[in-house]
């Protein structure tokens, strides 16, 4: 794989986002595609949603520009289709709204197609390929929605996309995977170009189109890295905090008999905001923890068995502290 082609692919995504975002914001305002604050919102003024559309477009362009190298056409197709299809679902939901059941059915259908393409070249006996495809489809739908759930304060999704893109690009480079390097760098470049419009006083939100397409990109890249033999702990680093927060919040709401399918603002990071932390402080702290988890995820497998076990335990301990952290900031009203 050539360095210049990788950089051009990443630069293309960043340039598309930087150039298209102001136009996208103006169009969204003209169309009145606004996120109006409600009881569960973390913002106080109506703000355009759907600003992630240029990121989805930039990622697809970057995938098309990525060098072939050892990349299979299946991986390239799966990544492009995942970003495009999930992004389209999100865009429709941003513009006109989709019933929850219709949205889920579309997600499952798209994930099934992408998962089939990803599972086909795996070195598995034929009877196991459908099982692998089903597991990948569940992962895609689960993580796309997880990423969407965690996009609740300014900058947090873009910052985590930036971290995840850089880490996955590095891991892909370790395995000489040009597609993974190009896609990871492109995701990081697109997120970096988007953050100035969102991280401070938000001029626009990613919307479902952004969170779905970024979540799909990360989910597919994670599957590809695992299939290339990258240790699971290293692949889990960029996504572990998101998965832990959503799983922990879901089990708590189910256990307490709350309507867990309804929108809410009781994720750990949202409870930090309720305790007085700013959006920027929450974004920086959660990203710092994710970076720590990434470092532990890489350092563990590079050492021996003891080092790996110690790194895994340290990562789990860090997540446990995060999940219980609201108790440090405010008086808890639930167990």
N, C-alpha and C positions, 0 to 999 in steps of 0.2 A: 504494500500500500504506500502511496506517495503522500508526503506531508502536505504538499501544496494543494492537492485535490481535497484532502480532509479539511484544511483551513478554508478553502473556497466554499465548501458545503456549509460549514459553520457560519462563515461570514455572510453567506446568502440569507440564511435564516435571520440573523441579527439585523441585516439591512432591511429585509422585508418588514420586520416588526417595527423598527425605528421609523421607516418611511410611511408605513400604512396606519400606524396607531393613531396619529392625530386625525387622519381622514375617517378612521373607524369611529372615533369618539364623536366627531361632528355628525356622522351619519346616524349613529345610535340616538343622539339627542334629537335629530330631525324626525326620526321614526318614533320617538318617545319610548324607546326601549330602556326603561329606567328601573332600578331596584329601589323601591320606595321603602323607607325605614318602617319596621314594625316592632312588635314587642320582643321578638327574638333576634333582632338585628344588632350588629355592633357598630353601625354607622348612623348618622343623624340627619343627613341630607340625601335627597334622591340622587342617585349616581348611575350613569350608564352601565349596563352589563352586556357582556359579549365581546369585551376587548381581547379575549384570547383567540379570536378568529385569525388574526395575522400570524400568531404562533403556530396554529395548526397548518396554515398554508406554507409557512416557512419550513416547517418540519418535513412536509411532503416534498418540497423542492429539494431540501438537503438530502433526503433519502434517494431521490432520483439522481442527484449529483455524486453520491458516494461511490468510491472506487469499487470495482468488482472484487478483486483479490480472491480470498477464499469464500467470499460471501455467496450463499446459495440464492437463487431467485426466489425460493420460498420465503426466506427470511426478509428479503427486501419487500416482497408483496405483502407479507403479513404485517410488517411495520407500517407501510403506507396505508393499507386498508384499515388497520386498527385506528390510526390517527384520523383518517378521513371519515370513516363511518361513525365512530364515537363522537368526533367533533361535529358532524352533521346532526346527530341526535341532539347534542347539546345546543346547537344553534337554533334548531326548531323550537326547543324548549325555551330558549331565551326570547325568541321573537314572538311566539304565539302560545307557548305553554303546551305541555303534554301530560295527560293523566299518568299517574304513577305506574299503573299496570301496563299501559302502552309503552311507556319508557323502558320498563323492565323487559318486556317481551322483545323489543327492538335490540336492547343490549345483549340479551341472551342469544338472539339470532346472529348478531354480528360477532359475538365472542365465539360462537360455535364454528363459524366459518374461519375466523382467524386461527383458532386453536387447531382445527383440522390441518391447515396449511403448516403450522409450526410442528405438529406432531408427526407429520408424514415422513420427514427425513430422519427422525430419531432412530438410533440403533436398537430397536425393540422388536420382539417377536410380534407378528401380525395381530394376534388377539389382544396384545397390550396397548396397541396404538389408540383404539377408541377410549380406553381407560385414561391414557395420558391426555388425549384431547379433551375429555370431560373435565379432568383436573385443571388443565390450562384454562378452559372456558370459565370455570368457577373462579379461578384466580383473577382473570381479566375483569369480569363483572364486579367481583368483590373489591379489587383495588381501585378501579375507576370510580366507584361510588365512595370508597374510603377517601380518595384524594379530594373528591367534591365536598364531602362532609367537613374536611379539615380546612377548607378555603373560607374562613370566617373572619379573619382580621387582615388589615392592609399589609401586603407584602409577604405573608407567610407562605402562600402557595408558590409565588414566583421565586422566593429565596430557596425553598426546598427543591424546586425544579432545577435551579442553578447548581446547588450542591449535588443533587442526584445525577445531573447531566455530566458534571466533571468527574465524579467518582466512577460512573459507568463507562465513560470514555477511557479512563485510565485502566479499568479492569479489562475492557475490550482490547486495548492496546497490548496488555499482557498476553492475551490470547491471539494477537495478530489478526483481529477482526476489524477490517476497515469500515464495514457498515456500522458496527457498534461505536467505533471511535467518532465517525462522522455524525451519527445521530446524537450521541451524547454531547459532543461539542456544540452541535446545532441547538439542542435543547437548552444548554447553558447560555449560549449567545442570545437566543430568543428571550429567555427569562430575564437576562441582564438588560436587554433593550426594553423590556416591558416594565421593569421595576420602577423606573423614574415616573411613570404614569400612575403608579399604584401604591408604592411603599410609604410615601409620606401622606400628604393630603390627597387621597385617591381621586383622580380624575375619571377613572374607569375601573370596573371590576373584570376579572377574567370571564365571569359567567360560566355557565355549564359548558359552552363550547370550548373554553380554555381548560377548565379542570378535567373534562372528559378526555380531551385530546392529549393533554400532558400525562394524565393518569394512564391512558392506554399506551403511550410511548414508553413510560417507565416500566409498565407491566410486561410489555413484549421484550424490552431490552433485558429485564431480569430473567425471563424464561430463556432467552438466547444465551445469556452468560452462564446460567446453570447447565444448559445443554453442552456448553463448551468446556465444562469441567471447572469453572470458578467455584470455590467453596461457598456454601450457602450463607455462612456468616458474613462474608464479604459482600455478597449480593443483597443481603437483608439490611445492611447498614443504612442506606438512604431512605428506606421505607419503614423501618421498624417502629419509629416513634408514631407515625401515622396509624399503622396497624394496631399498635398497643392502645392508643388513645381511643380509637373507634371501638375496638373489642371491649375494652374496660367500661366505656360509657354505655355500650349496648347491654352488657350483662347487668350493670347496675340498674338501668331503667327497667329491664325485664324483671329483675329480682324484686324491685320495689313496686311492681304493678303499674308502671307508668306507660302511657301510649307510645311505645318506642318507635312506631312507624311515622309519627308526626314530627314536624320540624321542632327543634329545640336549640338551646344554647347552653348545654351543660357539659360540653367537652372540657377536658382539663385546661386547654389553652384559653377557652372562653371564660372559665372560672377565674383564671388569672386576671383577665380584663375586668371582671366584676369586682375583683379585690383591689382594683386601682392601677394595675399595670397598663402602660400604653401599648398600642398596637406594635410600635417599633420595638419596645422592650420584649414583648412576647415573641415577636419574629426572631430577634437576635438570640434570645435564650434557647428557643426550641431548635434553631439552626445550629447553635453551638453544641447542643446535646446530640443532634444528628451527626455532626462532624465527629464527635467523640465516638459514637457508635460505629461510624465508618472506619475510624482508625483502629478500634478494637476488633472489628470484623476482619480487617486485613492483617493486623499484627498476629492474631491468634493462629491462623493456619500457617503462617510463615515460621512459627516456632514448633516445638515438639508437642507431645500430647499434654503435658502439664501446662505449658504456655497457652495452648488452645483452650483448655478447660478454664484456666484462670481468666482469659479474655472473655470467654462466653459468660462466665459468672459475673464479671464486672459489668458487661453490657446489660445483663438481666437486672442487676442491682440498680444501675442507672435508670433503667425504665421503671423499676418499682418505685424509686424515689420520685420520679416525674409523676407517676400516676397518683401517688399519695400527696403530692405537693400542695394541693389546695388547702389541706389541713394546716399548712404552715402560714398561709396567707389570710385565712378567714375562718370563722367558726363554722364547722361543717353542720349541715342539716340532715345529712344522710350518712349511712355507714359506707 
